[in-house]
């Protein structure tokens, strides 16, 4: 048995970067020392690639591996060497991520979920291996999928993938739906923050010393400049998700699903069907208005249970309601897919409003009379707490449809989770002080060996609580 290193490509890339930026900093130090003084933190940017260089050398020396038809052997350590062995039959999924710089040199990153219940050994990171080696490993662990080592960048962008003979195409995204769904409140806030930062930098640094006068005047005063920046930023918001999911395709064979996406950074995920435990349907505000959904699946792996991203796979991104339910019923016949409606319990809302607004009004009158800032702050805390509880009460719900637990949470970002009752490990009923005053309960459902470890739904009336308990006891 001969173990092998991953590729030393990152070492050479970071070394090249250090060689390139070193004379730039030396030139700036001699010619524009004042610029480095004004931007004192700028010189520390040189430390980032240098630190990355040493980390890449350490990883390359520290990590070796061996893969055959039965097992994966990982050897770690430079002086104190240890080996771990993982059985191929327990491997549940793989995630392949190829940055554009790696694609140029025909390399990629591969993460393999071993299924081991350990934060350290639950996932194996093969950082920077050749595309051919990646294909060899995926074939050995029975997660082959598309052969990325054989197709070009042009083929990937066009979506002309080279797949195994038994694979079939299940779904591809609609470009318009992807672009419209990119307009989220988070992206708009991010844009405003960037504009504020750029404006602050221009105001606080005297760029007149470093830029030609006409360019400085154009940036500082021109309405056209900021109008252009706004239009370009809006266009970027439109294509933000398109860059990631514009060429998304979902494929499958007898045992495994495969998803492929990314124009700049390629992602190829392989996840076995039998290990899918939880299905999530997500919608931001724009997607709710347009009737567009993104479906994600969570693999039944205890590896890194607190990190859902390690086990989460985008399954059907940016898909309309009708085709979404048609596909979900076809792909997951054991699940019952049903939309969870909002329950408007006016009596509960009135009681909650009374509980919060009585002390709020009393404290507000006292604060106005005494002009006390601290009491005003307490009033603000009460008001914010009231709004949070109102949102939780109105926009959360849970139902049991046939053999499936369906929960709904979120107002601006709506999330519906679907889990089989047979996968419930245990459940708990709780009643805190606020819920005691409202005569309601919270239910927490723990899912067996699932990355979505538990589901908690508050403000459940007594009658509905009993109905849920009766259904859960039948499992």
N, C-alpha and C positions, 0 to 999 in steps of 0.2 A: 504493500500500500504506500503510494507516494502522494503526499499532500502537495498542494500548489498555492502560490500567492495569487492575490488579485492583481490587476494591472497597475504598474507604476505610473500610468498616465497623469493622475492628479499631481504627483510630485514634479514631473517635468513642466506641467502647465503653471503651477504656482512659482516654480523656480524661474520660468521665463517671464512671468509677470513681475517678479521682484527685480530681475535684470533690466526690464524695460522702465519701471518707474523710478529706479534708483538715480539714473542721470537726470530725470525730470526734476526730482526733489533737489538734487545738487544745483541744477541750473536756477531753480526758483530761489534757493538759498543765497546765491551770489547776485542774481539780477533783480529779484523782487522780494527782498527780505521783509519789507514792510507788509507785503501781501500775506506772508506766512504769519507775521505778527498779528495782523488784524483777524486772521482766521487761525487762531492758535491750535484749535482742535484738528485742523486740516492735516497737519504733519503726522498726526497719529494714524491717519488712514494707511500709511505705509506699514504699520504693524499688523494690519488685518491679513494681507497675503503672506507675510512672514510667519505669523502664527499658524495660518492654514498649511503652509509648507511643512512646518515641524509636525503638525497633527497628521498630515498625510503620510509622512515618513514613519511615524509611530504606528499608524493603522496598518500600513503595508507590512511592517516587520512583525506586528503583533497578531495578525490574522492569517491562518492557512486553512484550507478545506480539502475534503475528498468526498466525491459523490459517486455511488454506483447504483445498481438496481434495487438494493435493499435498504441502504442506509446513507445518512449524511454524517460525516465526521468533521468536527470543527476543532482546530487546534489554536489555542490562544496563549500568548505570553512570549516574552523575549528571553528572559532568564528563568523564570518559573513557568514552565510549560504545562498546560492542562489540556485534556481532550474531552469532548462531549460527543455522544453518538445519538442520532435521532433516526427513528424508523421512517421509511418513505411512506408507509401505509397510513401514518398519522398526519401527514402534511395536508393542509386544508385549502390553502390559497397562496397565490404569489402576486406581487405587485411590481411591475417593471416600469421604471421611470428613466427617460432618456433626455437629459438637457441637450440643447442645440450644439454646444461645444463637444459633447460626447458623441453626438450623431455624426459630426464631421470626421471623427476618428474611429467610427464604427464601434463605439463602446456604450455601455448602459449600466444602470444600477438595478439590482434585483433584491427584493425583500421576500423571504419565504416564511410563511406562518407554520411553525412546527406543531402547533397544538399543545405544547408543553405549558403547564400552569406555572409559569415563571416570568417575572418582569424582565430578567436578564436574557433568558434563553428562549422565550416564547416566540421571538422572531429573529431570523438570521439575515443580516444585511451584507450582501455581496456588493460592496461599493466599488464600482468601476471594473467591470469585466467585459470582454469582447462580446459582440452580438452573437457570434457563433458559439462561444462558451455558454452564454445565457440560454440559447436554444437547447444546447446539450443538457444543461441542468434541468430545464423545464420538461424536456422529454423523459428524463430519468425519474422525475417525481410525478409523472403522469399529469402534467399541466402544460402540455405543449403549446396549444393554441397556434396563433399566426406565427409565421417564420419571418421575423423582422430582419434577420441577417441577410435576407435575399432581396428585399425591396428598397428602392431608392427614396430620397426625400420627396421627390415629385410624386411617386406612387402613393406615399403616405398622405400627402396633402390632398390628392385627388380621391383618396379612399379606395384605391385599387390594391387591396391587401392580398398577400399570398397566404392562404389558409390551408389547414389540413384537409384531406379529401372528404372527411365526414362532417365538416363544419357547415352550418347554414346561417345565412344572414337573417336576423330577427327584427332589427329596428335600426333606423338612422334618423338623425335629428332634422327638423325643419329650420332652415337658416333664419327666417323672419322671426319665429318664436324664440329662438335663442337670443337674438339681438334685442328684442323688446324686453325680454326677461332680465337683461343686464341692468336696466334702469331701476336700481334699488336705492332706498334711502341711505344705506351705508355708503354706496359709491358716491352719492351726491355730497354727503358730509365729508368724505375723504377729499373730494375735489376742493371744497371750500377751505379745508384745513391746509391743503397744499398751497393754494393761492395766498392764504394768510401768512404761511411760512416764507414763501418767496418774497412777498411784500415786505415782511419784517427784515429779511436779509438785505434787501435793496436799501431799506431805510437806515439800517444800522452799520452798513459797510460802505465806505466811500469808494464806489466803483469807478468814479471819474478818473482815478489814478491808473486804472487797469484796462479801461475800455475807451475806444474812440468816442469823442464827444457826441457825435450824431447818434451812435448806438445807445449811449447812456441816456440821452434826452428822449429817444424813441421808447426805451423801456420804461423810463420814469414817468413820462407825461402822456404818452400817446394812448388815446382811447382805442385806436385801431389795434395796438399790440394786445391789450387785454381782451378785446372783442375776439381777436383771432385765437388767443389762448383758450377762451371760453368755448368757442366752436370746436376747436381741436379736442378739448377735454370731453365735451359732450359726445363727439364722435368716438372717442376712446371708450366712454361708458357704454356706447352701443355695441362696440366690438369686443368688450372685455370678456364676456362669456363665450363669444364666438371664437376667439383665439383658442379657448380650451376645448369647447364642445362642438364647434362648427363641423368637424369631420367625424363626430362620434358614431361608432357602429357597435351594435351588440350582436354577438354570434354565439352559437352553442353547438355541442355535440351530445352524445348520449349522456355523459356524466357531468359536464362542465360548462359554465357560462364564460364567455370572453368579452371584455369591453376594450375598445381601442379609441383613443382620442388625443388631441393636442397638435396644433400646427407648429408651435415652437418647441415646447417640451412634450415629448411623446410619452404616453402612458398606455401600457398594455397590462390589463388585470385578468387573472384567471382564478375563478372561485367555483368550488364543487357544489353541485345543486343540493346534495343531501345535508350539507352543513348550514344552510341558510335558515336562521331561526326567527329573525325579525325583519319586517318590511316597513320602511318609512316613506310617507308621501309628504313632500315639502312644497310650500308656496310662499313667496314673499308677497307684498301688497300688490305689486304690478301683476304678478302671475295670478293672484286671486281675481283681479278685475278681468283679465284676459282668458281665464279658464285654462291655464297652463300649469302643469305639475312636473316635479322632479321626483322620481322614485329611486330609493336607495335600498340596498340589502345589507344586512349584518350577518356575517358568518358566525357559526356557533363555535367560537374559539375562546378558551380562557386566556390565551396569550395577551398580555397587557390589557386586562379587562377595563382599566380606568381610561384607556386611550381608545375611544371609539373609532378614530380615524384609521387605526391599524387594521380594523376588521370591517370597515365600511366601504362599500363599492357603489358607485353611481350606476344605476341599472337602466332607467328610462328617463334621460334628462329632457326637460322642456317638451312635454307631450300633452296633447289635448285630452279632455276628460273621457270621452267615449272610447277612443282607441286605447287609452291607458287601462281602463277596466277590462276591455276585451283581452288585452295582452296579459294582464295579471291573472285573470281567470284561466287563461290557457297555460301559462307557465307554472302557476302555483294552485293546482286544483284542490289541495287540502285546505287552503285558506278561504275564508268568507270575506269578500271585499264589499264594504258598505260605507257610504259617507256618514259621518257623525254630525248630526244637526246640533245647533246650539239650543240649550234649554233656558228659556226666559222665565225664571221663577221670581215673579214680582214681589211676593211676600218676603222672600229672603233678602232681596235687594233693599226693600224698605227697612227691614230690621237692621241690616248692615249700615245703612245710611244714618239711622237713628243713633246707633252705637258710636259712630265716628263724629257725627255732626253736633251732638249735644256738647261734648267737651270742647270741640273746635270752636263753636260759637261763644261759649263761656270764656274760654281763654282769649279769643279774639277781642271781646269786649274789654277784658282786663288789660290786654296789651295796648289797645287804643287809648284807654283811660290813663294808663301809667306811662305810655310811650316807652315800653320796655322791649328792647331788641331781642332778648333771650326768649321772651314769651312769643314774640312773632316767629322766631325760628321753630319753637315747639309747634305752633300752629301750622307752619309749613310742613314739618315732619308728619303731623297727623293727616294733612291733606294728601301728601304723596302716598302715605300708607293706605289711605282710603282708595285712591285711584288704583294702586297695585292690587288690592284685594278685590275691587270691582272687576278688573280685567281678568283675574284668576277665576272669579265666580262665573262670569259670562262666557269666557272663551275656553274653558276646560270642560271636558265631558268624557264619559266612558260608557261603552255598551258591550254586551256580549251577543254576538250574532252566530248562531249555530255553534261551531267549535273554535271561534276566534275572539280574542279580546281586542277591542278597538278603542284606542284613546285619542283624544284631540287636545292639543295645547297651543297657545300662542295667538296673538292678535295680528300684528304686522307680519310675523313669520309663523305661519300655521304649519304644525307638524301632526300628522296622524300616524300612529304606530299600530301595526297588526302583528299579533303573536298568537300561536295556538295555545289553547287551554292546557293541552297535554304537556306543554313545556313549562308550566308554572311550578316553581319549586315550593314556595309558600306565599302566604299573604297576611297582611296585618291591618287591623282597623284601629285608628287613632282619633282622639278627640281632645284638642287643646282648649285653652280658655275661651278664645274667640269662637271656636266651633261649638263649645258648650253653650255659650250665650245664644248662638243661632240655632241650636239643636241640629247640627250637621256633623258629618264625620269625614275623615280622610282615609282613603284606602291605598295601601302600598302593595304592589304585586311584584314579587321577585321571580325573574326568569332564569331557568336552569341553563348554565353554561352559555350565557349570551352576553355579548358586549354591552347591550342595553340592559344593565344589571337589574334595574327595577323601574316601575312606573308608579307615580304618585299622583292621585287626583283628589283635590280638596272639595269641601262644601257639598257632600253627598247627603241628600235627605234620608231619613230613617227607612222609608218604604223602599227606595231604590237600593239602599245599602243591603237590606235583607234579600232583595232579588239577586244582587250580585253575589252575595254569600251562598245562596242556594245553587247558583250556577257553578261557582268555583268548587263547591264541595262535591259536585258530580264528576270532577276530572279524574 
